[in-house]
Structures are given as structure tokens and as C-alpha cells.
């Protein structure tokens, strides 16, 4: 378990190094804008499009959770084995 925690911290350090830089912040802003992360992902009458948009949003949430100091288990990093 300690090894897994250490590996997670290494991953989080990588995400912080990339997305905390000025260039990384610009890329994250472009990604957020391109998937309209500020809007809900529900598409009335189209569950497939809803699922697609929610998947796009989940990438943004994952990146942000990897950058977060508060998160022990980043968004969607939890597996059934834990």
C-alpha cells in the first residue's frame, strides 16, 4: 500500500509540474474551453452524447484532481481491488 501511495505521489508530481507551468495552464484552459467544462454534460434525449460529453469532462476533473494537494485518491483512480 505504501508503494502504491508513493507511485501516486510521483504521478501527481508529474501532473503538477506540467499543468502548473504557464504553458500547462494555457493547455488546461484550452481543454476546458473545448469540452465546455463549465456547462453540464447532459444532452436531453441522447444518452450516448451525454456519456461522451461526461467522459470529456472526466478528463478535466482527473487532471485537476491530480494537481490537488487535498486528494488522496484522484478522481477515478479508485479500483475494485482497493
N, C-alpha and C positions, 0 to 999 in steps of 0.2 A: 504494500500500500504506500509506503514512504517513497519507493521508487517511482510509482505512478504519479505521486504528488510532485516529485522533482521534475519528471518529464513534462507535466502540465505547466509547471512554472517556467520551464525552458521555452515551451510553445508560447506562453503568454508574453514572455520577454521578447520573442521574435515579433509578435503582433504589435507590441508597444513600440518597438524600435522602428518598424515600418510605418505604422499608421499614426504615430505621434510626430513624425517629421513633417515639415511644411508640405512636402510633396505628397506624403501619405494622407494628410488632412484634405488636400485637394482631391485626391483619388476617392477618398471616402465620401466627400461631398458630391462628387460626380455620380458615384454609385447610388447614394441616397436619392439624388435627384432623378436618375434614370429609372429607378424602380418605384419612384414616388413613395418613399418610405414614410412620409408624413401623412399619408392617406391610408384608410383601411384597405384591406385586400379583398373584401367580399365583392363578388360580382353576381348580382341578382340573376337567378335562373341559369347560371353556368358554373356548376361545381368544379369543372375541370380548370376553367380560367381562374377561379378563386384559389384552387390548390396551387396552380402555377404562380400566381402573384404572392401567395403566402410563402411559398418556397423562396422566392426572390427576397422577400422581407426577412426571412430567417437568416439569410447570409449576412445582412446588415447587423441583425441582432447578435449573431455569432461573433462577428468582428468586434463589435462594441463590448460584448461580454468578455472576450479575450483580453481586451485592453483594461478592463475594470480591475481595480485592486480589491474590491469587495467580494467578487465572485470566486468561490472555491471550485465550483463546477460550472464552467461556462455553459451558456445556452446550448442545449442539445448535445452536450458531452456525456450525459448520463447514459449508461448502458444497462441492460438487464442483468449483467454479471455482477453489478456492484450491490 
